[in-house]
Amino acid sequence: MGQRQSEFLRMVWKTTDRICSRQLRPFVGELILALKHHDELTLSPDIEAQFLQMSPSTMDRYTSSCD
């Protein structure tokens, strides 16, 4: 995952008040749709698919270094 994608995941995590990845995971698709609808996000279909398939454990690895 690239820097931009990692930043997006962290932004979504912080926006949701840093909920645990098991709670965040089911809403990633809805969050992506909402952000795209409001022109806050542009993702390639490949990157979007990566987010939709990401496991909670992977999300934890990317958000663990956040303060």
C-alpha positions as CSV (number, residue, x, y, z in Angstrom):
1,M,0.0,0.0,0.0
2,G,1.3,3.4,-0.9
3,Q,1.7,6.5,1.1
4,R,-1.5,8.1,-0.2
5,Q,-3.6,5.0,0.6
6,S,-2.1,4.7,4.1
7,E,-2.9,8.4,4.7
8,F,-6.5,7.8,3.6
9,L,-6.9,4.8,6.0
10,R,-5.5,6.9,8.8
11,M,-7.8,9.8,7.9
12,V,-10.9,7.5,7.9
13,W,-9.8,5.9,11.2
14,K,-9.4,9.3,12.8
15,T,-12.7,10.6,11.3
16,T,-14.5,7.7,13.0
17,D,-13.0,8.7,16.3
18,R,-10.4,5.9,16.1
19,I,-12.8,3.0,16.4
20,C,-11.2,-0.4,16.5
21,S,-10.6,-2.0,13.1
22,R,-13.2,-4.7,13.7
23,Q,-15.8,-2.0,14.0
24,L,-14.3,0.1,11.2
25,R,-14.0,-2.7,8.6
26,P,-17.8,-3.1,7.9
27,F,-18.1,0.6,7.1
28,V,-15.1,1.2,4.8
29,G,-17.3,0.7,1.7
30,E,-19.9,3.3,2.9
31,L,-17.2,5.7,3.9
32,I,-15.5,5.5,0.5
33,L,-18.9,6.0,-1.3
34,A,-19.7,9.1,0.9
35,L,-16.3,10.6,0.4
36,K,-16.4,10.1,-3.4
37,H,-20.0,11.5,-3.5
38,H,-18.7,14.7,-1.8
39,D,-15.7,14.9,-4.1
40,E,-13.4,14.4,-1.1
41,L,-11.7,11.3,-2.5
42,T,-10.6,9.8,-5.8
43,L,-9.4,6.2,-5.8
44,S,-8.6,3.9,-8.7
45,P,-10.8,0.8,-8.8
46,D,-7.7,-1.3,-7.8
47,I,-7.0,0.7,-4.7
48,E,-10.7,0.8,-3.7
49,A,-10.8,-3.0,-4.0
50,Q,-7.8,-3.2,-1.7
51,F,-9.6,-1.2,0.9
52,L,-12.8,-3.3,0.6
53,Q,-10.8,-6.5,1.0
54,M,-8.5,-5.3,3.8
55,S,-8.7,-7.3,7.0
56,P,-9.0,-5.7,10.4
57,S,-5.4,-6.9,11.2
58,T,-4.0,-5.1,8.2
59,M,-5.9,-2.0,9.2
60,D,-4.3,-2.3,12.7
61,R,-0.9,-2.4,11.2
62,Y,-1.4,0.8,9.2
63,T,-3.0,2.7,12.1
64,S,-0.8,1.5,14.9
65,S,1.8,4.2,14.4
66,C,-0.8,7.0,14.6
67,D,-1.0,9.1,17.8
